[in-house]
Amino acid sequence: VTSSTGLYGFFGQANYAAMKSGVIGLTRTLALEGAKRGIRANAIAPLAASRMMESASYTKEALSKLPTSTMAIMVGFLAHESNESSGKVFELGGHWISQLGYRRSRGARFPAGFSLEDVAGRFTEITDFASGAEYPDDAESGELHSMQPPAPQARL
C-alpha cells in the first residue's frame, strides 16, 4: 500500500513520502522477481475513510464518500487468480479506480561536450510532453535512449 503522498509528495511529510514512494519501487521489483514463479505484485494508493483521514481534518460528509469497502474489492480482484496485472500502481477512492503510469518526454540529444548553457537553451524541448511522449514500462527503454551516440556537432 502506497499513498498519494508517495505519488505526489505532501508538505511536511518527507519521511512518509520517501517510504511510500519506496513501496512503488519495491512492488515493481517484486513483480519482476516473482514473474517466473507466477507471483504478481501490485500497489494501491487508496483514499478511504480511515482513522488517519479523520485526523486530517476531513469532514464527516467528505469521509462518507470514501468507503473502505471499495478498497477491499480492488485488493480482492488484484489477489484473484484471474488477474494477470503485475508491477502496477492503482490510485483509488470512493467509487473510482485508476491505473497510474510513467510518462517520458521526447527529450533532447546533445553533442559530446555539451554545456549547462546548452541544457538551458533546450530546456523547453527537454520538458515538452506535447509531442513524442513515451509511456515506458521498464528501465530498458531509458537505457536504449541513454546508450545512443551523441548528436552530431552543429556545423558553423
Residue pairs with C-beta under 8 A, 6 or more apart in sequence:
1 23
1 43
1 44
1 45
1 46
2 20
2 21
2 23
2 24
2 27
2 43
2 44
2 45
2 89
3 16
3 20
3 45
3 46
4 10
4 45
4 47
4 91
5 13
5 16
5 17
5 20
6 16
6 17
6 19
6 20
6 21
6 22
6 23
6 24
6 45
7 20
7 21
7 24
7 45
7 89
7 91
7 100
9 17
10 16
10 17
23 43
24 43
24 89
27 41
27 42
27 43
27 87
27 89
28 41
28 87
30 39
30 41
31 40
31 41
31 42
31 86
31 87
31 88
32 87
33 39
34 40
34 41
34 86
35 86
40 78
40 83
40 84
40 85
40 86
41 86
41 87
42 78
42 85
42 86
42 87
42 88
42 89
42 90
43 88
43 89
43 90
44 71
44 74
44 75
44 78
44 89
44 90
44 91
44 92
45 89
45 90
45 91
45 92
45 100
46 71
46 92
46 93
47 53
47 66
47 91
47 92
47 93
47 94
48 66
48 67
48 68
48 70
48 71
48 93
49 58
49 63
49 64
49 66
49 67
49 68
50 68
53 63
53 66
54 63
65 94
66 93
66 94
67 94
70 92
70 93
70 94
70 95
70 97
71 92
74 90
74 92
74 97
77 83
78 85
78 90
88 99
88 100
89 99
89 100
89 101
90 97
90 98
90 99
90 100
91 97
91 98
91 99
91 100
92 98
101 135
101 137
102 135
102 136
102 137
103 129
103 133
103 134
103 135
104 133
104 134
104 135
104 136
104 141
104 142
105 126
105 127
105 128
105 129
105 132
105 133
106 125
106 128
106 131
106 132
106 133
106 134
107 125
107 126
107 145
108 122
108 125
108 126
109 148
109 150
109 151
110 118
110 119
110 122
110 150
110 151
111 150
111 151
111 152
111 153
111 154
112 150
112 153
114 150
119 126
134 141
136 142
